[in-house]
Amino acid sequence: MTESRVLLDPTSEVEPAHRALLDRPPSLEGLRIGLLSISKRTSDVFLDAVESHLTARGLETTRFVKPTFARPAPLALRQEIATRCDVVVEALAD
């Protein structure tokens, strides 16, 4: 017997937008790396570990925090991240 499953999108999108994935950079050397917490519990623990690995490799990071995980990041925060970073690691941990 075949089971059917329905996955629900937690956003209000009726039909999610499809976007092509960007190519990964061949190296992080010389790139501006952003670390974004979406404000979920223990996301800072995850980002602390990521930051520790990156700084041990001599890479520099900048930390950002969303005001709440319940809403998209404010436009001003997204613009700041876009202008200050080449790549971003986003923490969704709970």
C-alpha positions as CSV (number, residue, x, y, z in Angstrom):
1,M,0.0,0.0,0.0
2,T,1.4,3.4,-1.0
3,E,1.2,6.2,1.6
4,S,0.4,9.7,0.6
5,R,1.9,12.6,2.5
6,V,1.1,16.3,2.4
7,L,3.8,18.8,3.4
8,L,2.5,22.1,4.6
9,D,4.4,25.3,4.0
10,P,4.4,27.4,7.2
11,T,4.4,30.6,5.3
12,S,1.4,32.2,3.6
13,E,2.7,31.3,0.1
14,V,0.1,29.6,-2.0
15,E,2.8,28.5,-4.4
16,P,6.4,28.8,-3.2
17,A,8.7,30.7,-5.5
18,H,11.3,28.6,-7.3
19,R,14.8,30.0,-7.3
20,A,18.0,28.6,-8.8
21,L,20.7,27.8,-6.3
22,L,23.8,30.1,-6.4
23,D,27.1,28.5,-7.1
24,R,29.2,28.0,-4.0
25,P,32.5,29.9,-3.9
26,P,35.5,27.7,-4.4
27,S,37.0,29.1,-1.2
28,L,36.0,31.3,1.7
29,E,39.4,33.0,1.7
30,G,39.0,36.8,1.4
31,L,35.2,36.7,1.6
32,R,33.1,38.6,4.1
33,I,31.2,35.9,6.1
34,G,28.0,36.7,7.9
35,L,26.5,34.6,10.6
36,L,22.8,35.1,11.1
37,S,20.8,33.9,14.1
38,I,17.1,33.8,13.5
39,S,16.6,34.0,17.3
40,K,15.6,30.4,17.9
41,R,16.8,28.8,21.1
42,T,20.5,27.6,21.0
43,S,21.1,29.1,17.5
44,D,23.9,31.1,19.2
45,V,25.5,27.8,20.3
46,F,25.6,26.6,16.7
47,L,26.9,29.9,15.4
48,D,29.5,30.0,18.2
49,A,30.8,26.6,16.9
50,V,30.8,27.7,13.3
51,E,32.5,31.0,14.1
52,S,35.2,29.1,16.1
53,H,36.0,26.9,13.1
54,L,36.1,29.8,10.7
55,T,38.3,32.1,12.9
56,A,40.6,29.1,13.6
57,R,41.2,29.2,9.8
58,G,42.0,32.9,9.9
59,L,38.6,34.0,8.5
60,E,36.6,37.0,9.7
61,T,32.9,36.9,10.5
62,T,30.2,39.3,11.3
63,R,27.2,38.3,13.5
64,F,23.6,39.4,12.8
65,V,20.4,38.6,14.7
66,K,16.8,38.7,13.6
67,P,14.4,40.3,16.0
68,T,12.2,37.2,16.0
69,F,12.1,33.9,14.2
70,A,8.4,34.3,13.7
71,R,8.7,36.8,10.9
72,P,11.1,37.4,7.9
73,A,14.1,39.6,8.6
74,P,13.4,43.3,8.4
75,L,14.3,44.9,5.1
76,A,17.0,47.0,6.7
77,L,18.7,43.9,8.2
78,R,18.6,42.1,4.9
79,Q,20.1,45.1,3.1
80,E,22.9,45.4,5.7
81,I,23.7,41.7,5.3
82,A,23.7,42.0,1.5
83,T,26.0,45.0,1.5
84,R,28.4,43.7,4.2
85,C,28.7,40.0,3.4
86,D,29.6,37.8,0.5
87,V,28.3,34.6,2.1
88,V,26.0,33.9,5.0
89,V,25.5,31.0,7.4
90,E,22.0,31.1,8.9
91,A,21.3,29.3,12.2
92,L,17.9,27.6,12.4
93,A,18.8,25.5,15.5
94,D,16.4,24.9,18.4
